[in-house]
């Protein structure tokens, strides 16, 4: 199968180093600009079986900076329609992350479209990071999708920090986990692939100022042995493409799962006590 990771270059909405008020009109214009960049890069990935966008393609900026009701800045209906059209017209699967109105508030979700442009699943980000906890409603469940190329798990950004997420998907029979993100870190990404014997793919965004630096890495496809099969540039937008065989190295999954001792893991599922 052919995977395309859509790595965008962030605009002024993401200038987190210099907080400033953002008028509603400017927030909408900058958000639409980022969405258009995504669709433009998708046009370069016409051969893909699976396209994965970066996180929250319609992000309206930090709630603390924006003027007026925050939810009024989030526009998703037209974007969802365009993703559906692209999937149908190009015969590909798409995992598209965006903010959406749900439950009387907002969620950070990933919508999965099949080759006919149908919505096959919606995953709502479970682990919220930083200011997301004040602006968004967390998801409560994980999302495994049976695609024609294999079973795929979906997570978003901060979810990947927690080993339990990919282990859940590995035990659910997923051979691939995809992750729209703004904070891809190759250290944990390789660990998640290796410790579960699965493929992992993350669509990263390039920061507003400078390139991707430090522990963070560009968009990547990582094999079950922890090896990086494809990696994007650190300093610019790109459609990062990679051909993979999800059956390759499949015995590594059985190896990682075979000697587990779930009977000794009771403490992992106990509710933690919180004091003070």
Rosetta blueprint (number, residue, H / E / L):
1 X L
2 X E
3 X E
4 X E
5 X E
6 X E
7 X E
8 X L
9 X E
10 X L
11 X L
12 X H
13 X H
14 X H
15 X L
16 X L
17 X L
18 X L
19 X L
20 X L
21 X L
22 X E
23 X L
24 X H
25 X H
26 X H
27 X H
28 X H
29 X H
30 X H
31 X H
32 X H
33 X H
34 X H
35 X H
36 X H
37 X H
38 X H
39 X H
40 X H
41 X H
42 X H
43 X H
44 X H
45 X H
46 X L
47 X L
48 X L
49 X L
50 X E
51 X E
52 X E
53 X L
54 X L
55 X L
56 X L
57 X L
58 X L
59 X L
60 X L
61 X L
62 X L
63 X H
64 X H
65 X H
66 X E
67 X L
68 X L
69 X L
70 X H
71 X H
72 X H
73 X H
74 X L
75 X L
76 X L
77 X H
78 X H
79 X H
80 X H
81 X H
82 X H
83 X H
84 X H
85 X H
86 X H
87 X H
88 X H
89 X H
90 X H
91 X L
92 X L
93 X E
94 X E
95 X E
96 X E
97 X E
98 X E
99 X E
100 X E
101 X E
102 X E
103 X L
104 X L
105 X E
106 X E
107 X E
108 X E
109 X E
110 X E
111 X E
112 X E
113 X E
114 X L
115 X L
116 X L
117 X L
118 X L
119 X E
120 X E
121 X E
122 X E
123 X E
124 X E
125 X L
126 X L
127 X L
128 X L
129 X L
130 X L
131 X L
132 X H
133 X H
134 X H
135 X H
136 X L
137 X L
138 X L
139 X L
140 X L
141 X L
142 X L
143 X E
144 X E
145 X E
146 X E
147 X E
148 X L
149 X L
150 X E
151 X E
152 X E
153 X E
154 X E
155 X E
156 X E
157 X H
158 X H
159 X H
160 X H
161 X H
162 X L
163 X H
164 X H
165 X H
166 X H
167 X H
168 X H
169 X H
170 X H
171 X H
172 X L
173 X L
174 X L
175 X L
176 X E
177 X E
178 X E
179 X E
180 X E
181 X L
182 X L
183 X L
184 X L
185 X E
186 X H
187 X H
188 X H
189 X H
190 X H
191 X H
192 X H
193 X H
194 X H
195 X H
196 X H
197 X L
198 X L
199 X E
200 X E
201 X E
202 X E
203 X E
204 X L
205 X L
206 X E
207 X L
208 X L
209 X L
210 X L
211 X L
212 X L
213 X L
214 X L
215 X L
216 X E
217 X L
218 X L
219 X L
220 X E
221 X E
222 X E
223 X L
224 X L
225 X L
226 X L
227 X L
228 X E
229 X E
230 X E
231 X E
232 X L
233 X L
234 X L
235 X L
236 X L
237 X L
238 X E
239 X E
240 X E
241 X E
242 X E
243 X E
244 X L
245 X L
246 X L
247 X L
248 X L
249 X L
250 X L
251 X H
252 X H
253 X H
254 X H
255 X H
256 X H
257 X H
258 X H
259 X L
260 X L
261 X L
262 X H
263 X H
264 X H
265 X L
266 X H
267 X H
268 X H
269 X H
270 X L
271 X L
272 X L
273 X L
274 X L
275 X L
276 X L
